[in-house]
Amino acid sequence: METCKAAVITGFNDPTEMRDVQMPDLEPTGMLVEVEAATLCGTDVHIWHNAANPKMLPYIPGHETAGRIVAINGERYDVHGDELKEG
């Protein structure tokens, strides 16, 4: 299975660790986005400061992203290569 790099929160108030993580299989009608930029939001900081369930760890922050669609699972071909902003 293919891997990618991710900053991972492994403990509350601990520094993030750069890790190789497995890329998930695409779900039906799912898209794979090559992330070009990601930001942390209040939820990420909340989790890092131990205000969340410990079962959430390890946690990959940065769900507010901008990137490029590189793969699509399904019949939509009109967006391949387009920019994507999600947040």
C-alpha positions as a printed Julia matrix, in Angstrom:
87×3 Matrix{Float64}:
   0.0    0.0     0.0
   1.18   3.51   -0.78
   2.23   5.86    2.03
   2.52   9.61    2.5
   4.01  11.95    5.11
   1.81  13.46    7.82
   2.3   15.51   10.96
   0.76  13.41   13.73
  -0.32  14.35   17.26
   0.68  11.37   19.4
   0.21  12.86   22.87
  -1.54  15.84   24.37
   0.69  18.95   24.43
   3.51  16.95   22.79
   5.24  18.1    19.6
   3.85  16.64   16.4
   5.81  13.83   14.75
   6.38  13.47   11.02
   5.35   9.92   10.11
   4.77   7.79    7.08
   1.08   6.88    7.1
  -0.86   4.57    4.82
  -2.99   6.27    2.24
  -6.59   5.08    2.5
  -8.37   3.27   -0.3
 -10.73   5.52   -2.2
 -14.36   5.08   -1.22
 -16.99   4.89   -3.97
 -17.22   8.37   -5.55
 -14.24   9.44   -3.39
 -11.36  11.68   -4.48
  -7.67  11.72   -3.61
  -6.33  15.24   -3.06
  -2.64  16.11   -3.07
  -2.51  18.65   -0.24
  -0.55  21.78   -1.09
  -1.4   23.69    2.11
  -3.17  22.91    5.37
  -3.99  25.03    8.38
  -4.83  24.24   11.97
  -8.22  25.28   13.29
  -9.61  25.67   16.8
 -10.65  22.01   16.89
  -7.06  20.88   16.22
  -5.73  23.08   19.03
  -8.53  21.88   21.32
  -7.54  18.25   20.7
  -3.82  18.98   21.15
  -4.5   20.61   24.54
  -6.12  17.43   25.92
  -9.68  18.68   25.65
 -10.78  15.66   23.66
 -11.15  11.93   24.04
  -7.74  10.16   24.33
  -9.1    7.49   21.98
  -8.68  10.06   19.18
  -4.89   9.64   19.31
  -2.94   9.41   17.13
  -4.57  12.34   15.32
  -3.62  14.02   12.03
  -4.52  17.73   12.26
  -5.15  20.08    9.38
  -8.54  19.3     7.86
  -8.71  22.82    6.38
  -6.81  22.2     3.16
  -6.07  23.39   -0.34
  -4.76  21.03   -2.96
  -5.2   19.38   -6.32
  -7.42  16.43   -7.21
  -5.16  13.6    -8.42
  -7.51  10.58   -8.46
 -11.25   9.99   -8.59
 -13.09   6.75   -7.84
 -16.2    6.89   -9.99
 -17.5    8.42  -13.14
 -16.67  12.11  -12.55
 -13.84  13.19  -14.79
 -14.61  16.9   -15.14
 -12.71  17.89  -11.97
  -9.46  15.91  -12.39
  -6.53  18.3   -11.96
  -8.74  21.07  -10.56
  -7.8   23.02   -7.45
  -9.78  22.2    -4.31
 -10.27  24.2    -1.12
 -11.95  22.52    1.84
 -12.46  23.78    5.33
